[in-house]
Amino acid sequence: MIMNRGSYGACGALTWARAESRYRCGLIVSPERHLPALLARLAPLLSKLARRFISAGSGCDCDWEVID
């Protein structure tokens, strides 16, 4: 089960999208992979809720700079 770890580390659903060179929320891009079997049928709805809860598409609020 996915749990936001807050100050204890990254969310277990946080996944690296190599083609995009960025992290993506697994509950949005592939919710069925991160949900228990009993909730798999609700994946489309939970994906929409996750998108809303994290305010997807409104820009990143991180102030870190990536240095290659």
N, C-alpha and C positions, 0 to 999 in steps of 0.2 A: 504494500500500500504506500502511496506517495504521501510524504509529509514535508511541509516546508520547515526546514531546520532553523530558520531565522539566523541568529548569531552563532549557530553551531555548525554552519557549513551550507553548501549550496543545496537547493531542492533536488531531490532524487530524480525528478523528471527533466531536469535541465540537460539538454543534449547538444552536442556540437554538430553544426551543419557545415561540413567541409566545403561543399560547393559554394556556400554563401559566406564562408569565413566568419561565422558568428554563432552564438548560442541561440537555441530556440526552445520554447516551452514544449516539452513532450506531450503535455495534456492538450495542447492545441494541435500540433502537427500529427501525432499518432496516439490518441488517447487510449485506444484499445490495448496498446503495448504496456501501458502504465496503470491500468485499472484492474482490480480483482475481477474474476470471471463473472461474478454476480452483477457487476455494474457495466459489463462490456456492452450490453444492449443499449445503455444510456450514453454511450460514447459521443454521439453527435451533439446531444444536449449539453453534456458536461464540457465538451470542447468549446461550445459557445459561451457557457458560463465562465470558463477559465479565461477566455479572450476578454470578456467584460471585466472580470476581477483584476486582471493585471493591466488593464487599459491598453491592450495590444493595438499597435498602429498609431499611438500618440507620441511616439518618440522615446528614446532611452533617457532615464533620469540619472544615469551614472556619469560622474565627472572624471573618470579615469581615461587616460590616453593610452592607446595601443602603440607600442613602438616595435617595428619589425626589425 
